[in-house]
Amino acid sequence: MKVIIVVIVIVIGVSMRVWIWRHRRQPKIDLNIRAVPRRSFLELMFGNIGLVARREVRERIRGKTFQVGTLLILLAVAAAIVIPVLTKSNSHPTRIGVVGVMSTPLEKTLNATAASTGTTITILSEPNKQIADKQLRSGNLDVVLLQTQELIVNKPISNTDFSSPAQFVRYTSAVLGVERAYIEAGLSANQTRIVSRAKPLEITSLQPASTKGPVHTTSLILLILTFVMLSQYNTWTLIGVMEEKSSRVVEVILAVVRPRQLLSGKVLGIGLVAFFQAALTLAFALGLTHLVGSDLLRGTNMQAFLSSLLWLILGYSFYSWVYAAAGSMAKRQEQVQTLALPLTLPLILGYVTSLFAATSGDASMFFKILAYLPPTAPFAMPVLVGIGKAAWWQFTLSGVIAILSTVLVAKMATEIYRRSILNI
């Protein structure tokens, strides 16, 4: 019995060893299902179009042209914001040396004059004219008031000098001259008070008042930004399409995506890079403005601001398809300038006329017509909004025309692109 048990144990032991040996020899089967590579947001939203757009975004952002260009733009924005602040902070208050008794009415008059001219003043008492003149020549004083009878400056003030200190000196001279005339006329305190409170006569006109007014600085900045972005990034589209054709890369890509998807993805990808750079620049400008206390963007008209951003999107959407179609017809690098020149002319026309209208605050009939034409509307319509010359229905009508025109141009560009790459 014991022998049988020993044999059974030996058999079981040998069987276990054989099973373990065979189990080690067999390939392991991974029961864990490999995770499917995560698809990007663009691929989930737009499919193959998003795949091409992702490739375009990655290549553009990694390129040194984009990185260096973005750095130069940020440096230019920083200089435009910081330099005026530094210049303003370095300007010292206007130092006034008073020779004689500083009365309370005189001090109130000087402070009121400074407030009306936007000047910061510091009033210093001087013992005599000789010391005051010496301080004036050395630059320690800007103005000397002598016994409320004379104003002395180091250098003559020209008629073309409209700085705050110059305006303060002129206004102070006029106010003190009027007060001295009151005294010489022998007017009593009550009579002087009545005369000083005199109001100017009301002025009426036969013609209605003009409602035009210059656009805020921010609107001009956005106008320039729109022109730069449309010129730069649409040229990217033209060159990108042409380079893929000339390098035969498009033949490889067409094995995966259709011509329409390829062109749409390229337009979308470059557009995302463009608006990323614009958003980065705008966020940097707003943050730096708040940090250094600049008033460059103070008083921004939000309606004009949002209008400019919307038309920047509509303008790029229209022109990107036009430039893409032009790029599909180019075969060599030398043809890029020839094709880009006529496409740039509407941009220049819209930009120049809009810049003139923005600075003058007036809009001619010709300019109003440009606001409804898709090539020039991205510049003209935001300016009309900024100067208050566009109603909501006019803005909407121009936007609808731009969207319909973009759809039509996209279809034409896709067909031109398809025929061009299939006939390489």
C-alpha positions as CSV (number, residue, x, y, z in Angstrom):
1,M,0.0,0.0,0.0
2,K,2.8,2.3,0.9
3,V,4.5,1.5,-2.4
4,I,1.3,2.5,-4.3
5,I,1.1,5.7,-2.4
6,V,4.8,6.5,-3.2
7,V,4.2,5.7,-6.9
8,I,1.1,8.0,-7.0
9,V,3.1,10.8,-5.4
10,I,6.0,10.3,-7.8
11,V,3.6,10.3,-10.8
12,I,1.8,13.4,-9.5
13,G,5.2,15.1,-9.0
14,V,6.5,14.2,-12.4
15,S,3.2,15.3,-14.0
16,M,3.4,18.6,-12.3
17,R,7.0,19.1,-13.5
18,V,6.0,18.2,-17.0
19,W,3.1,20.6,-16.9
20,I,5.2,23.5,-15.6
21,W,7.9,22.8,-18.2
22,R,5.3,22.8,-21.0
23,H,3.7,25.9,-19.6
24,R,7.1,27.7,-19.7
25,R,7.7,26.6,-23.3
26,Q,4.4,27.9,-24.6
27,P,4.1,31.5,-25.7
28,K,2.3,33.7,-23.2
29,I,-1.0,35.1,-24.3
30,D,-1.6,38.7,-23.3
31,L,-5.2,38.8,-22.3
32,N,-5.0,42.6,-21.8
33,I,-6.4,44.4,-24.8
34,R,-4.0,47.0,-25.9
35,A,-5.3,50.5,-25.6
36,V,-6.2,52.2,-28.8
37,P,-3.9,55.2,-29.4
38,R,-5.7,58.3,-28.2
39,R,-7.1,60.4,-31.0
40,S,-6.6,64.1,-30.8
41,F,-9.5,66.5,-30.3
42,L,-9.2,67.7,-33.9
43,E,-9.4,64.1,-35.2
44,L,-12.5,63.4,-33.0
45,M,-14.2,66.6,-34.3
46,F,-13.2,66.6,-38.0
47,G,-12.0,63.1,-38.8
48,N,-9.4,63.0,-41.6
49,I,-9.6,66.8,-41.9
50,G,-8.6,67.1,-38.2
51,L,-5.7,64.6,-38.8
52,V,-4.3,66.9,-41.6
53,A,-4.9,70.0,-39.4
54,R,-3.1,68.4,-36.5
55,R,-0.1,67.7,-38.8
56,E,-0.2,71.2,-40.0
57,V,-0.3,72.7,-36.5
58,R,2.5,70.6,-35.3
59,E,4.8,71.5,-38.2
60,R,4.0,75.2,-38.1
61,I,4.5,75.6,-34.3
62,R,7.8,73.6,-34.4
63,G,9.1,75.7,-37.2
64,K,11.6,78.4,-36.4
65,T,9.7,80.9,-38.6
66,F,6.7,80.8,-36.2
67,Q,8.8,80.8,-33.1
68,V,11.1,83.7,-34.1
69,G,8.1,85.6,-35.6
70,T,6.1,85.2,-32.4
71,L,9.0,86.4,-30.3
72,L,9.5,89.5,-32.4
73,I,5.8,90.3,-32.2
74,L,5.8,90.0,-28.4
75,L,8.9,92.2,-28.2
76,A,7.3,94.8,-30.4
77,V,4.1,94.8,-28.3
78,A,6.2,95.0,-25.1
79,A,8.1,98.0,-26.4
80,A,4.9,99.7,-27.5
81,I,3.4,99.3,-24.0
82,V,6.4,99.7,-21.7
83,I,8.3,102.6,-23.4
84,P,5.5,105.2,-23.0
85,V,5.1,104.1,-19.3
86,L,8.8,104.5,-18.6
87,T,8.8,107.9,-20.4
88,K,5.8,109.0,-18.5
89,S,7.2,107.8,-15.1
90,N,10.5,109.6,-15.7
91,S,8.8,113.0,-16.2
92,H,9.1,115.0,-12.9
93,P,6.4,117.4,-11.6
94,T,6.6,121.0,-12.7
95,R,8.5,122.8,-10.0
96,I,7.3,126.3,-9.2
97,G,9.4,128.7,-7.2
98,V,7.4,131.4,-5.6
99,V,9.2,134.6,-4.5
100,G,7.0,136.5,-1.9
101,V,4.1,135.6,0.3
102,M,2.3,132.4,-0.7
103,S,-1.3,133.1,0.1
104,T,-4.0,130.5,0.3
105,P,-6.0,131.9,-2.7
106,L,-2.8,131.9,-4.8
107,E,-2.1,128.3,-3.9
108,K,-5.6,127.3,-4.8
109,T,-5.3,129.1,-8.1
110,L,-2.1,127.3,-9.0
111,N,-3.5,123.9,-8.0
112,A,-6.7,124.5,-10.0
113,T,-4.7,125.6,-13.0
114,A,-2.5,122.5,-12.8
115,A,-5.6,120.2,-12.5
116,S,-7.2,121.8,-15.6
117,T,-4.1,121.3,-17.7
118,G,-3.3,117.8,-16.4
119,T,0.0,118.9,-14.8
120,T,1.5,117.8,-11.5
121,I,3.2,120.7,-9.7
122,T,5.4,121.2,-6.7
123,I,5.4,124.7,-5.1
124,L,8.6,125.8,-3.5
125,S,9.3,129.0,-1.6
126,E,12.3,131.1,-2.7
127,P,13.8,133.9,-0.5
128,N,14.7,136.3,-3.4
129,K,14.8,136.7,-7.1
130,Q,18.5,136.1,-7.4
131,I,18.4,132.7,-5.8
132,A,15.3,131.8,-7.8
133,D,17.0,132.7,-11.1
134,K,20.0,130.6,-10.1
135,Q,17.8,127.6,-9.4
136,L,15.9,128.2,-12.7
137,R,19.2,128.2,-14.7
138,S,20.4,125.1,-13.0
139,G,17.2,123.2,-13.8
140,N,16.1,122.8,-10.2
141,L,13.0,125.0,-11.0
142,D,10.8,125.1,-14.1
143,V,8.9,128.3,-13.4
144,V,9.4,131.3,-11.1
145,L,6.5,133.4,-9.9
146,L,7.7,136.8,-8.8
147,Q,5.4,138.6,-6.3
148,T,2.4,137.5,-8.4
149,Q,3.4,140.0,-10.9
150,E,5.7,138.1,-13.3
151,L,6.3,134.6,-14.6
152,I,9.9,133.7,-15.4
153,V,11.0,130.6,-17.4
154,N,14.5,129.6,-18.4
155,K,13.9,129.3,-22.2
156,P,11.1,130.9,-24.3
157,I,8.0,128.8,-24.8
158,S,7.2,128.5,-28.5
159,N,3.7,128.6,-29.9
160,T,4.0,125.0,-31.1
161,D,4.8,123.7,-27.6
162,F,1.7,122.0,-26.4
163,S,3.2,120.0,-23.5
164,S,1.5,120.1,-20.1
165,P,4.1,122.4,-18.5
166,A,3.9,124.9,-21.4
167,Q,0.1,124.9,-21.2
168,F,0.3,125.4,-17.4
169,V,2.5,128.5,-17.8
170,R,0.2,130.0,-20.4
171,Y,-3.0,129.3,-18.4
172,T,-1.4,130.5,-15.2
173,S,-0.3,133.7,-16.9
174,A,-3.9,134.4,-18.2
175,V,-5.5,133.6,-14.8
176,L,-3.2,135.8,-12.7
177,G,-3.4,138.5,-15.3
178,V,-7.2,138.6,-14.9
179,E,-7.0,138.6,-11.1
180,R,-4.5,141.5,-11.3
181,A,-7.0,143.4,-13.6
182,Y,-9.7,142.9,-11.0
183,I,-7.5,144.5,-8.3
184,E,-6.4,147.4,-10.5
185,A,-10.1,148.0,-11.4
186,G,-10.8,148.4,-7.8
187,L,-13.5,145.8,-7.7
188,S,-14.8,144.6,-4.4
189,A,-14.6,141.0,-3.3
190,N,-18.3,140.5,-4.2
191,Q,-17.9,142.1,-7.6
192,T,-14.8,140.0,-8.3
193,R,-16.8,136.9,-7.4
194,I,-19.6,137.8,-9.7
195,V,-17.3,138.5,-12.6
196,S,-15.3,135.3,-12.1
197,R,-18.5,133.3,-12.2
198,A,-19.4,134.7,-15.6
199,K,-20.4,131.9,-18.0
200,P,-19.7,132.1,-21.8
201,L,-22.6,132.7,-24.1
202,E,-24.4,129.7,-25.6
203,I,-23.3,129.0,-29.1
204,T,-25.8,127.6,-31.6
205,S,-25.4,126.6,-35.2
206,L,-27.6,126.4,-38.2
207,Q,-26.1,123.0,-39.3
208,P,-26.5,119.9,-37.1
209,A,-23.5,118.8,-35.1
210,S,-21.2,116.2,-36.7
211,T,-21.4,112.8,-35.1
212,K,-18.1,111.6,-36.5
213,G,-15.3,110.8,-34.1
214,P,-12.0,109.0,-34.3
215,V,-11.8,105.4,-33.5
216,H,-10.0,104.4,-30.2
217,T,-6.4,103.4,-30.3
218,T,-7.4,99.7,-29.7
219,S,-9.5,99.7,-32.9
220,L,-6.5,101.0,-34.9
221,I,-4.3,98.3,-33.4
222,L,-6.8,95.6,-34.3
223,L,-7.1,97.0,-37.8
224,I,-3.3,96.7,-38.3
225,L,-3.3,93.2,-36.7
226,T,-6.0,92.1,-39.1
227,F,-4.0,93.2,-42.1
228,V,-0.8,91.6,-40.9
229,M,-2.4,88.3,-40.1
230,L,-4.4,88.0,-43.3
231,S,-1.3,88.9,-45.3
232,Q,1.1,86.6,-43.5
233,Y,-1.0,83.4,-42.8
234,N,-2.7,83.3,-46.1
235,T,0.7,83.5,-47.8
236,W,1.6,80.5,-45.6
237,T,-1.4,78.6,-47.1
238,L,-0.3,79.5,-50.7
239,I,3.3,78.4,-50.1
240,G,2.3,75.3,-48.1
241,V,0.0,74.0,-50.9
242,M,2.6,74.7,-53.5
243,E,5.5,73.0,-51.6
244,E,3.5,69.8,-51.2
245,K,2.8,69.7,-54.9
246,S,6.4,70.3,-55.9
247,S,7.8,67.7,-53.4
248,R,5.3,65.0,-54.4
249,V,4.3,64.7,-50.7
250,V,0.7,65.1,-51.7
251,E,0.8,61.8,-53.6
252,V,1.6,60.0,-50.4
253,I,-1.0,61.8,-48.4
254,L,-3.7,61.2,-51.0
255,A,-3.5,57.5,-50.3
256,V,-5.1,58.2,-46.9
257,V,-7.3,61.3,-47.4
258,R,-9.3,62.9,-50.2
259,P,-8.2,66.1,-51.9
260,R,-11.1,68.0,-50.3
261,Q,-10.1,66.8,-46.8
262,L,-6.4,67.6,-47.4
263,L,-7.1,71.1,-48.5
264,S,-9.7,71.7,-45.7
265,G,-7.2,70.3,-43.1
266,K,-4.5,72.6,-44.3
267,V,-6.7,75.7,-44.1
268,L,-8.0,74.7,-40.7
269,G,-4.5,73.9,-39.3
270,I,-2.9,77.2,-40.5
271,G,-6.0,79.1,-39.2
272,L,-5.6,77.5,-35.7
273,V,-1.9,78.5,-35.6
274,A,-2.8,82.1,-36.7
275,F,-5.4,82.5,-34.1
276,F,-3.2,80.9,-31.4
277,Q,-0.6,83.5,-32.1
278,A,-3.2,86.3,-32.1
279,A,-4.6,85.1,-28.8
280,L,-1.2,84.8,-27.3
281,T,-0.3,88.3,-28.4
282,L,-3.6,89.7,-27.1
283,A,-3.3,88.0,-23.8
284,F,0.3,89.1,-23.4
285,A,-0.7,92.7,-24.2
286,L,-3.5,92.7,-21.8
287,G,-1.4,91.2,-19.0
288,L,1.5,93.5,-19.5
289,T,-0.8,96.5,-19.7
290,H,-2.3,95.6,-16.4
291,L,1.1,94.8,-14.9
292,V,2.8,98.1,-15.8
293,G,-0.3,100.3,-15.4
294,S,-0.4,101.4,-19.0
295,D,-3.5,103.3,-20.3
296,L,-2.9,102.2,-23.9
297,L,-6.0,100.0,-23.9
298,R,-8.1,102.1,-21.5
299,G,-11.5,103.0,-22.7
300,T,-11.7,100.2,-25.2
301,N,-15.0,100.0,-27.1
302,M,-16.0,96.3,-26.5
303,Q,-18.5,96.4,-29.4
304,A,-15.8,97.4,-31.9
305,F,-13.3,95.0,-30.2
306,L,-15.6,92.0,-30.6
307,S,-16.5,93.1,-34.1
308,S,-12.8,93.2,-35.2
309,L,-12.2,89.7,-33.8
310,L,-15.3,88.3,-35.6
311,W,-14.3,89.8,-38.9
312,L,-10.8,88.6,-38.5
313,I,-12.2,85.1,-38.5
314,L,-14.5,85.7,-41.4
315,G,-11.7,87.4,-43.4
316,Y,-9.3,84.6,-42.9
317,S,-12.0,82.0,-43.8
318,F,-12.6,83.8,-47.1
319,Y,-9.0,84.6,-48.1
320,S,-7.6,81.2,-47.0
321,W,-9.6,79.4,-49.7
322,V,-8.6,82.0,-52.3
323,Y,-4.9,81.6,-51.5
324,A,-5.2,77.8,-51.4
325,A,-6.6,77.8,-54.9
326,A,-3.8,80.0,-56.0
327,G,-1.3,77.7,-54.4
328,S,-2.7,74.7,-56.1
329,M,-2.1,76.4,-59.5
330,A,1.6,77.2,-58.7
331,K,4.3,74.8,-59.8
332,R,7.4,76.6,-58.7
333,Q,8.6,78.9,-56.0
334,E,9.0,81.7,-58.5
335,Q,5.3,81.8,-59.2
336,V,4.3,82.6,-55.6
337,Q,5.0,86.3,-55.9
338,T,3.2,86.5,-59.2
339,L,0.1,84.9,-57.8
340,A,0.2,86.6,-54.4
341,L,0.4,90.2,-55.8
342,P,-3.1,90.4,-57.3
343,L,-4.6,88.7,-54.2
344,T,-2.9,91.3,-52.0
345,L,-4.4,94.3,-53.8
346,P,-7.9,94.0,-52.2
347,L,-6.2,93.6,-48.8
348,I,-4.3,96.9,-49.3
349,L,-7.4,98.7,-50.6
350,G,-9.5,97.7,-47.7
351,Y,-6.7,98.4,-45.2
352,V,-5.8,101.9,-46.5
353,T,-9.4,103.1,-46.9
354,S,-10.3,101.8,-43.5
355,L,-7.2,103.4,-41.9
356,F,-8.2,106.8,-43.4
357,A,-11.8,106.4,-42.3
358,A,-10.8,105.4,-38.8
359,T,-8.5,108.3,-38.3
360,S,-10.9,110.9,-39.8
361,G,-14.0,109.4,-38.1
362,D,-16.0,109.8,-41.3
363,A,-17.2,107.3,-43.9
364,S,-17.9,108.0,-47.6
365,M,-20.4,106.2,-49.7
366,F,-17.6,104.3,-51.4
367,F,-16.3,103.1,-48.1
368,K,-19.7,102.0,-47.0
369,I,-20.0,99.9,-50.2
370,L,-16.6,98.3,-49.4
371,A,-18.1,97.1,-46.1
372,Y,-20.4,94.7,-48.0
373,L,-17.8,93.2,-50.3
374,P,-16.1,90.1,-48.8
375,P,-12.5,91.0,-49.8
376,T,-12.7,94.4,-48.0
377,A,-15.4,93.9,-45.4
378,P,-13.0,92.5,-42.8
379,F,-11.5,96.0,-42.6
380,A,-14.3,98.3,-43.4
381,M,-17.2,96.9,-41.3
382,P,-15.3,97.0,-37.9
383,V,-14.4,100.6,-38.6
384,L,-18.0,101.5,-39.3
385,V,-19.0,99.8,-36.0
386,G,-16.2,101.8,-34.2
387,I,-17.4,105.2,-35.5
388,G,-21.1,104.4,-35.0
389,K,-22.0,104.2,-38.7
390,A,-23.3,100.6,-38.9
391,A,-26.7,99.4,-37.7
392,W,-27.1,95.8,-36.5
393,W,-28.9,94.7,-39.6
394,Q,-26.1,96.1,-41.8
395,F,-23.5,94.3,-39.8
396,T,-25.6,91.0,-40.1
397,L,-26.2,91.5,-43.8
398,S,-22.5,92.0,-44.5
399,G,-21.7,88.9,-42.3
400,V,-24.2,86.7,-44.2
401,I,-22.7,87.9,-47.6
402,A,-19.2,87.0,-46.4
403,I,-20.3,83.5,-45.2
404,L,-22.1,82.7,-48.4
405,S,-19.2,83.9,-50.5
406,T,-16.8,81.8,-48.4
407,V,-18.8,78.7,-49.1
408,L,-18.8,79.4,-52.8
409,V,-15.1,80.1,-52.9
410,A,-14.4,77.0,-50.9
411,K,-16.2,74.8,-53.4
412,M,-14.4,76.4,-56.3
413,A,-11.0,76.2,-54.6
414,T,-11.6,72.5,-53.7
415,E,-12.4,71.7,-57.4
416,I,-9.4,73.6,-58.6
417,Y,-7.1,71.9,-56.1
418,R,-8.5,68.4,-57.0
419,R,-7.9,68.9,-60.7
420,S,-4.5,70.4,-60.1
421,I,-3.0,67.6,-57.9
422,L,-4.5,64.9,-60.1
423,N,-2.8,66.3,-63.1
424,I,0.7,66.7,-61.5
